[in-house]
Amino acid sequence: MFVLTICGSILIIAVLIVLCTACIRQKKDRDIDEERTERTLLQELASPKNVAITQEGELISSDQLFMTLATIKAATGNFSDTNKLGQGGFGTVYKGVLPDGNEIAVKRLSRKSWQGLEEFKNE
């Protein structure tokens, strides 16, 4: 009886150690994903296109128009809910108006949706 109690205790401790290790590893993986910088994201978005990234982190392209985040925030009212057009697989779509009066739609990638990066790049 004493041996069964010890074996059961050892088994429970081993299972707890495995579970704790798995949880810690999963948290580290999640933290690594969250550490992606804006520059890394810009490089991933720019990679399939003919685009260069300047030292200041700006994108230069001959066939696409890129704007600063400040311009986009101003156009969308800082991503205001009143300008929200809908929700996609990778984030939210907002309506915006540029200073010259042109209307734009802005797709904002969700921080929690890194798996949607490929979908975002395809759009």
C-alpha positions as CSV (number, residue, x, y, z in Angstrom):
1,M,0.0,0.0,0.0
2,F,2.8,2.4,0.9
3,V,4.5,1.6,-2.5
4,L,1.3,2.4,-4.4
5,T,1.0,5.8,-2.6
6,I,4.6,6.7,-3.4
7,C,4.2,5.6,-7.1
8,G,0.9,7.6,-7.4
9,S,2.5,10.7,-5.9
10,I,5.5,10.4,-8.3
11,L,3.2,10.0,-11.2
12,I,1.1,13.0,-10.3
13,I,4.3,15.1,-9.8
14,A,5.6,14.0,-13.2
15,V,2.4,15.0,-14.9
16,L,2.4,18.4,-13.2
17,I,6.0,19.0,-14.3
18,V,5.1,18.1,-17.9
19,L,2.0,20.4,-17.9
20,C,4.0,23.3,-16.3
21,T,6.8,22.8,-18.9
22,A,4.2,22.8,-21.8
23,C,2.5,26.0,-20.4
24,I,5.9,27.8,-20.0
25,R,6.9,26.8,-23.6
26,Q,3.6,28.0,-25.0
27,K,3.9,31.3,-23.2
28,K,7.4,31.8,-24.5
29,D,6.3,31.1,-28.1
30,R,3.4,33.6,-27.7
31,D,5.8,36.2,-26.3
32,I,8.1,35.7,-29.3
33,D,5.3,36.3,-31.7
34,E,4.3,39.5,-29.8
35,E,7.9,40.8,-30.0
36,R,7.7,41.2,-33.8
37,T,8.5,44.8,-34.5
38,E,6.8,47.2,-36.9
39,R,9.9,46.9,-39.1
40,T,9.7,43.1,-39.2
41,L,6.0,43.3,-40.1
42,L,6.8,45.9,-42.9
43,Q,9.5,43.6,-44.3
44,E,7.2,40.6,-44.3
45,L,4.5,42.7,-46.0
46,A,6.9,44.1,-48.6
47,S,8.8,40.9,-49.4
48,P,6.7,39.6,-52.3
49,K,6.6,43.0,-54.0
50,N,9.2,45.3,-55.6
51,V,9.5,47.4,-52.4
52,A,12.4,48.8,-50.4
53,I,12.5,49.9,-46.7
54,T,14.4,53.0,-45.8
55,Q,16.5,53.5,-42.7
56,E,13.5,55.4,-41.2
57,G,11.3,52.4,-41.7
58,E,9.3,53.9,-44.6
59,L,8.3,51.8,-47.6
60,I,9.2,52.9,-51.1
61,S,7.4,51.4,-54.1
62,S,6.8,52.2,-57.7
63,D,3.4,50.5,-57.9
64,Q,1.8,51.0,-54.5
65,L,1.0,54.0,-52.3
66,F,2.2,53.9,-48.7
67,M,1.2,56.4,-46.0
68,T,2.5,57.1,-42.6
69,L,0.6,55.8,-39.6
70,A,0.0,59.4,-38.5
71,T,-1.8,60.1,-41.8
72,I,-3.9,56.9,-41.5
73,K,-4.8,57.6,-37.9
74,A,-5.9,61.2,-38.8
75,A,-8.0,59.9,-41.8
76,T,-9.8,57.2,-39.7
77,G,-10.2,59.3,-36.5
78,N,-7.6,57.2,-34.7
79,F,-9.4,54.0,-35.9
80,S,-12.7,55.2,-34.4
81,D,-15.6,52.8,-34.0
82,T,-17.8,55.3,-35.9
83,N,-15.5,54.7,-39.0
84,K,-15.6,50.9,-38.6
85,L,-16.9,49.3,-41.8
86,G,-16.5,45.6,-40.8
87,Q,-14.4,42.8,-39.4
88,G,-12.3,40.5,-41.6
89,G,-10.4,37.3,-41.0
90,F,-7.3,39.2,-40.0
91,G,-8.6,42.4,-38.4
92,T,-11.0,45.4,-38.8
93,V,-11.7,47.6,-41.8
94,Y,-12.1,51.3,-41.3
95,K,-13.3,54.2,-43.5
96,G,-11.1,57.2,-43.7
97,V,-10.9,60.6,-45.5
98,L,-7.5,62.0,-46.5
99,P,-6.7,65.7,-46.2
100,D,-7.3,66.0,-50.0
101,G,-10.8,64.6,-49.7
102,N,-10.1,61.1,-51.1
103,E,-11.9,58.3,-49.2
104,I,-9.9,55.3,-48.3
105,A,-10.5,51.9,-46.6
106,V,-7.9,50.8,-44.1
107,K,-7.4,47.2,-43.1
108,R,-5.9,47.0,-39.7
109,L,-4.1,43.8,-38.8
110,S,-5.1,42.4,-35.4
111,R,-2.2,41.9,-33.0
112,K,-3.6,38.5,-32.2
113,S,-3.9,37.4,-35.8
114,W,-0.4,36.7,-37.0
115,Q,-1.8,33.6,-38.8
116,G,-3.8,36.1,-41.0
117,L,-0.6,37.7,-42.2
118,E,-0.6,35.6,-45.5
119,E,-4.3,36.6,-46.0
120,F,-3.4,40.3,-45.4
121,K,-0.5,40.1,-47.9
122,N,-2.7,38.6,-50.5
123,E,-5.3,41.3,-50.1
